[in-house]
Amino acid sequence: MEIAIIALILAVLLGAFILVPRHGKSAHKNKVKSTVANSKASYSKTEVMLHNKRTDCWIIIKDKVYDVTSYVEEHPGGDAILAHAGDDSTEGFYGPQHATRVFDMIDDFYIGDLQK
């Protein structure tokens, strides 16, 4: 009888281990971010300058390159994000108009480092 109870408990635990997801979307997102961060692409200033339109917008913040194209239309400041498209946006990014959540969001757009 004890063996049957132990077997039943082990079967339930094994079933839970297999059926219950171990991570959600955020874990996948962090894995993707980690992969991008580890690949460390680097871009020249000249290359970044080519991405200076609403439909193709890269910015530089503290020598890191971000592709913010998908965020341009959502930007609460409207076209202000385009003022430094293809250029260094460090000063504007750290301006008083930005809420602290922007500092967490920006990592989602990171694509590489600026070549020195």
Secondary structure as a PSIPRED ss2 file (coil, helix, strand):
# PSIPRED VFORMAT (PSIPRED V4.0)

   1 M C   1.000  0.000  0.000
   2 E H   0.000  1.000  0.000
   3 I H   0.000  1.000  0.000
   4 A H   0.000  1.000  0.000
   5 I H   0.000  1.000  0.000
   6 I H   0.000  1.000  0.000
   7 A H   0.000  1.000  0.000
   8 L H   0.000  1.000  0.000
   9 I H   0.000  1.000  0.000
  10 L H   0.000  1.000  0.000
  11 A H   0.000  1.000  0.000
  12 V H   0.000  1.000  0.000
  13 L H   0.000  1.000  0.000
  14 L H   0.000  1.000  0.000
  15 G H   0.000  1.000  0.000
  16 A H   0.000  1.000  0.000
  17 F H   0.000  1.000  0.000
  18 I H   0.000  1.000  0.000
  19 L H   0.000  1.000  0.000
  20 V C   1.000  0.000  0.000
  21 P C   1.000  0.000  0.000
  22 R C   1.000  0.000  0.000
  23 H C   1.000  0.000  0.000
  24 G C   1.000  0.000  0.000
  25 K H   0.000  1.000  0.000
  26 S H   0.000  1.000  0.000
  27 A H   0.000  1.000  0.000
  28 H H   0.000  1.000  0.000
  29 K H   0.000  1.000  0.000
  30 N H   0.000  1.000  0.000
  31 K H   0.000  1.000  0.000
  32 V H   0.000  1.000  0.000
  33 K H   0.000  1.000  0.000
  34 S H   0.000  1.000  0.000
  35 T H   0.000  1.000  0.000
  36 V H   0.000  1.000  0.000
  37 A H   0.000  1.000  0.000
  38 N H   0.000  1.000  0.000
  39 S H   0.000  1.000  0.000
  40 K C   1.000  0.000  0.000
  41 A C   1.000  0.000  0.000
  42 S E   0.000  0.000  1.000
  43 Y E   0.000  0.000  1.000
  44 S C   1.000  0.000  0.000
  45 K H   0.000  1.000  0.000
  46 T H   0.000  1.000  0.000
  47 E H   0.000  1.000  0.000
  48 V H   0.000  1.000  0.000
  49 M H   0.000  1.000  0.000
  50 L C   1.000  0.000  0.000
  51 H C   1.000  0.000  0.000
  52 N E   0.000  0.000  1.000
  53 K E   0.000  0.000  1.000
  54 R C   1.000  0.000  0.000
  55 T C   1.000  0.000  0.000
  56 D E   0.000  0.000  1.000
  57 C E   0.000  0.000  1.000
  58 W E   0.000  0.000  1.000
  59 I E   0.000  0.000  1.000
  60 I E   0.000  0.000  1.000
  61 I E   0.000  0.000  1.000
  62 K C   1.000  0.000  0.000
  63 D C   1.000  0.000  0.000
  64 K E   0.000  0.000  1.000
  65 V E   0.000  0.000  1.000
  66 Y E   0.000  0.000  1.000
  67 D E   0.000  0.000  1.000
  68 V C   1.000  0.000  0.000
  69 T H   0.000  1.000  0.000
  70 S H   0.000  1.000  0.000
  71 Y H   0.000  1.000  0.000
  72 V H   0.000  1.000  0.000
  73 E H   0.000  1.000  0.000
  74 E H   0.000  1.000  0.000
  75 H C   1.000  0.000  0.000
  76 P C   1.000  0.000  0.000
  77 G C   1.000  0.000  0.000
  78 G H   0.000  1.000  0.000
  79 D H   0.000  1.000  0.000
  80 A H   0.000  1.000  0.000
  81 I H   0.000  1.000  0.000
  82 L H   0.000  1.000  0.000
  83 A H   0.000  1.000  0.000
  84 H H   0.000  1.000  0.000
  85 A C   1.000  0.000  0.000
  86 G C   1.000  0.000  0.000
  87 D C   1.000  0.000  0.000
  88 D E   0.000  0.000  1.000
  89 S C   1.000  0.000  0.000
  90 T H   0.000  1.000  0.000
  91 E H   0.000  1.000  0.000
  92 G H   0.000  1.000  0.000
  93 F H   0.000  1.000  0.000
  94 Y C   1.000  0.000  0.000
  95 G C   1.000  0.000  0.000
  96 P C   1.000  0.000  0.000
  97 Q C   1.000  0.000  0.000
  98 H C   1.000  0.000  0.000
  99 A C   1.000  0.000  0.000
 100 T C   1.000  0.000  0.000
 101 R H   0.000  1.000  0.000
 102 V H   0.000  1.000  0.000
 103 F H   0.000  1.000  0.000
 104 D H   0.000  1.000  0.000
 105 M H   0.000  1.000  0.000
 106 I H   0.000  1.000  0.000
 107 D H   0.000  1.000  0.000
 108 D H   0.000  1.000  0.000
 109 F H   0.000  1.000  0.000
 110 Y E   0.000  0.000  1.000
 111 I E   0.000  0.000  1.000
 112 G E   0.000  0.000  1.000
 113 D E   0.000  0.000  1.000
 114 L E   0.000  0.000  1.000
 115 Q C   1.000  0.000  0.000
 116 K C   1.000  0.000  0.000
